[in-house]
């Protein structure tokens, strides 16, 4: 097999600060979604009706 050297990729040029900022934003979003779901489940458990 031949080596793939002609694709012109800039390997290793990503700014790690942007990557860390994105990751922290994702983790914060997931954390608040979990908290919101727990609050919703508690609300539904308290005010459930038996139709």
C-alpha positions in Angstrom: 0.0 0.0 0.0 1.2 3.5 -0.6 1.5 6.2 2.0 -1.2 8.9 2.0 0.9 12.1 1.9 -0.8 14.2 -0.7 -4.0 15.3 1.2 -2.6 18.6 2.5 -3.9 18.2 6.1 -2.7 20.6 8.8 -2.4 18.0 11.5 -1.9 19.4 15.0 -3.0 23.0 14.3 -6.2 22.9 16.5 -6.3 25.5 19.3 -6.6 23.5 22.5 -8.2 26.5 24.3 -11.2 26.3 22.0 -11.4 22.6 22.5 -11.4 22.9 26.3 -14.0 25.8 26.2 -16.3 23.6 24.1 -15.9 20.6 26.4 -16.6 22.7 29.5 -19.7 24.1 27.9 -20.9 20.6 27.0 -20.3 19.3 30.5 -22.2 22.3 32.0 -25.1 21.8 29.6 -25.4 18.1 30.5 -25.1 18.9 34.2 -28.0 21.4 34.0 -30.1 19.0 31.9 -29.7 16.2 34.5 -30.6 18.6 37.3 -33.7 19.8 35.3 -34.8 16.2 34.7 -34.5 15.3 38.3 -36.5 18.4 39.3 -39.2 17.4 36.8 -39.3 13.9 38.0 -39.7 15.1 41.6 -42.5 17.5 40.5 -44.3 14.7 38.7 -44.0 12.3 41.7 -45.4 14.9 44.0 -48.4 16.0 41.9 -49.3 12.7 40.3 -52.9 11.8 39.9 -54.7 8.5 40.0 -57.2 8.9 37.2 
